[in-house]
Amino acid sequence: MNRALYFNYIDEKLHVLSRRIETRGKLNLLDLHCHSEDFYLHFFNLLYGYELENLNKKIQNVEAIDLIDHKNKILIQVSATSTKQKIELALGKDIIKKYNSYTFNFISISKDASDLRKKDYTNPHLINFEPTQDIYDIAKILKDIRSKKAEESEAIYDFVKKELGGEVNIVKLDSNLATIINILSKEQWDEANQITDVNSFEIDKKIKYNDLKNAKDTIKEYCVYYKRIDEKYAEFDAKGVNKSNSVLASIKREYLKSKDQDDADSIFSSVINKIKDKVLESSNFEEIPIDELKLCIDILVVDAFIRCKIFENPEGYNYVTS
């Protein structure tokens, strides 16, 4: 289920990028072409374990080659023009002779390239190039993503979201947070887990004290929603149902179960994933797009971190109680 949610999000974002490149290209607006070189550089490094770098930044206006991986011996041309002539022009450039032990790849960033994979090509410098394997388009990339494990799919999703995700829709965020708070608050929890005072403190000190490295960016990004969560809890609690206690206790319980992890970042990630699974498996869950769901879970876990409900608190610090 998680893999399907991640896949659908990646699928959508890659197709939106492709469509925008094609449409803007017709208007002679080519900024996305340039940005796509760097996007696919990092994307392929993550997806295939390459070590690509942008050759255009080392050799100005180099022809035929955009990206290069010296370790894996790969040359890549990134193009919105998907024709046999385009590929043969690249294969015929003199610079290809310098890298005749490398493999040439072609990425079509805006059009389907299935027909190109069936054609034969003039390859004067006899560089390694197998069209069926070495010509990429969105369909081929998505096929490779589908075979990835859930954890790998999540890493790709996180990358695509950072690169191609949009601004947070506050109205949808409020609605989704309310839905998720409702789901989590229906859990059974005992009085030993009851939470009374809410404590806030200087976030950086707690991050450093717990040696959180990878999670630091998530905490810093979403701590700004602390007041919004506080208001949301207050709305529910004013109706006589202490949902804040239930939700925070649920997050705390998953934290306690995850404390045997090797490092703090693994614990933080584990809590997020377990809360996400709990929401997805709930009979009360109404489908929320994976990016919106993950955003809400991240915000709620960061909020629990701020309120001193998960991870250790720095000794001797003067907390502010609200």
ChimeraX attribute file (.defattr): number of C-alpha atoms within 10 A of each C-alpha:
attribute: neighborCount
match mode: 1-to-1
recipient: residues
	/A:1	10
	/A:2	14
	/A:3	18
	/A:4	13
	/A:5	18
	/A:6	24
	/A:7	22
	/A:8	14
	/A:9	17
	/A:10	23
	/A:11	18
	/A:12	11
	/A:13	17
	/A:14	19
	/A:15	16
	/A:16	14
	/A:17	15
	/A:18	21
	/A:19	15
	/A:20	14
	/A:21	22
	/A:22	21
	/A:23	12
	/A:24	14
	/A:25	17
	/A:26	10
	/A:27	9
	/A:28	9
	/A:29	12
	/A:30	14
	/A:31	11
	/A:32	16
	/A:33	19
	/A:34	11
	/A:35	10
	/A:36	19
	/A:37	22
	/A:38	17
	/A:39	16
	/A:40	18
	/A:41	21
	/A:42	17
	/A:43	19
	/A:44	15
	/A:45	14
	/A:46	15
	/A:47	17
	/A:48	10
	/A:49	11
	/A:50	19
	/A:51	18
	/A:52	24
	/A:53	19
	/A:54	16
	/A:55	18
	/A:56	15
	/A:57	11
	/A:58	9
	/A:59	10
	/A:60	8
	/A:61	11
	/A:62	12
	/A:63	16
	/A:64	24
	/A:65	22
	/A:66	23
	/A:67	23
	/A:68	25
	/A:69	19
	/A:70	14
	/A:71	10
	/A:72	13
	/A:73	16
	/A:74	19
	/A:75	23
	/A:76	24
	/A:77	20
	/A:78	23
	/A:79	21
	/A:80	17
	/A:81	16
	/A:82	21
	/A:83	14
	/A:84	16
	/A:85	12
	/A:86	14
	/A:87	22
	/A:88	16
	/A:89	13
	/A:90	18
	/A:91	23
	/A:92	17
	/A:93	15
	/A:94	13
	/A:95	15
	/A:96	21
	/A:97	15
	/A:98	10
	/A:99	18
	/A:100	14
	/A:101	13
	/A:102	20
	/A:103	18
	/A:104	26
	/A:105	22
	/A:106	25
	/A:107	22
	/A:108	20
	/A:109	26
	/A:110	24
	/A:111	20
	/A:112	15
	/A:113	21
	/A:114	15
	/A:115	11
	/A:116	18
	/A:117	16
	/A:118	10
	/A:119	10
	/A:120	11
	/A:121	16
	/A:122	13
	/A:123	16
	/A:124	13
	/A:125	16
	/A:126	13
	/A:127	18
	/A:128	17
	/A:129	17
	/A:130	14
	/A:131	18
	/A:132	13
	/A:133	11
	/A:134	15
	/A:135	22
	/A:136	21
	/A:137	18
	/A:138	19
	/A:139	16
	/A:140	14
	/A:141	15
	/A:142	15
	/A:143	11
	/A:144	12
	/A:145	20
	/A:146	14
	/A:147	11
	/A:148	15
	/A:149	10
	/A:150	17
	/A:151	11
	/A:152	16
	/A:153	22
	/A:154	18
	/A:155	14
	/A:156	20
	/A:157	23
	/A:158	17
	/A:159	17
	/A:160	19
	/A:161	15
	/A:162	10
	/A:163	12
	/A:164	15
	/A:165	13
	/A:166	8
	/A:167	6
	/A:168	10
	/A:169	9
	/A:170	9
	/A:171	8
	/A:172	12
	/A:173	15
	/A:174	14
	/A:175	11
	/A:176	21
	/A:177	22
	/A:178	17
	/A:179	18
	/A:180	25
	/A:181	24
	/A:182	19
	/A:183	21
	/A:184	22
	/A:185	19
	/A:186	14
	/A:187	14
	/A:188	9
	/A:189	15
	/A:190	8
	/A:191	8
	/A:192	7
	/A:193	14
	/A:194	13
	/A:195	14
	/A:196	8
	/A:197	10
	/A:198	15
	/A:199	15
	/A:200	17
	/A:201	17
	/A:202	13
	/A:203	16
	/A:204	12
	/A:205	13
	/A:206	20
	/A:207	22
	/A:208	12
	/A:209	14
	/A:210	15
	/A:211	14
	/A:212	19
	/A:213	13
	/A:214	13
	/A:215	17
	/A:216	15
	/A:217	10
	/A:218	14
	/A:219	21
	/A:220	13
	/A:221	12
	/A:222	17
	/A:223	19
	/A:224	13
	/A:225	14
	/A:226	18
	/A:227	11
	/A:228	14
	/A:229	20
	/A:230	13
	/A:231	12
	/A:232	17
	/A:233	20
	/A:234	16
	/A:235	16
	/A:236	16
	/A:237	14
	/A:238	10
	/A:239	9
	/A:240	9
	/A:241	14
	/A:242	15
	/A:243	24
	/A:244	24
	/A:245	18
	/A:246	24
	/A:247	25
	/A:248	24
	/A:249	26
	/A:250	20
	/A:251	22
	/A:252	22
	/A:253	16
	/A:254	19
	/A:255	23
	/A:256	13
	/A:257	13
	/A:258	18
	/A:259	16
	/A:260	11
	/A:261	12
	/A:262	9
	/A:263	13
	/A:264	20
	/A:265	16
	/A:266	16
	/A:267	22
	/A:268	24
	/A:269	16
	/A:270	18
	/A:271	24
	/A:272	21
	/A:273	16
	/A:274	17
	/A:275	23
	/A:276	19
	/A:277	13
	/A:278	16
	/A:279	21
	/A:280	19
	/A:281	11
	/A:282	14
	/A:283	8
	/A:284	14
	/A:285	14
	/A:286	13
	/A:287	9
	/A:288	15
	/A:289	13
	/A:290	18
	/A:291	15
	/A:292	16
	/A:293	19
	/A:294	17
	/A:295	15
	/A:296	22
	/A:297	23
	/A:298	24
	/A:299	23
	/A:300	25
	/A:301	27
	/A:302	25
	/A:303	25
	/A:304	21
	/A:305	25
	/A:306	23
	/A:307	20
	/A:308	18
	/A:309	21
	/A:310	22
	/A:311	20
	/A:312	12
	/A:313	19
	/A:314	16
	/A:315	8
	/A:316	6
	/A:317	11
	/A:318	10
	/A:319	14
	/A:320	10
	/A:321	10
	/A:322	8
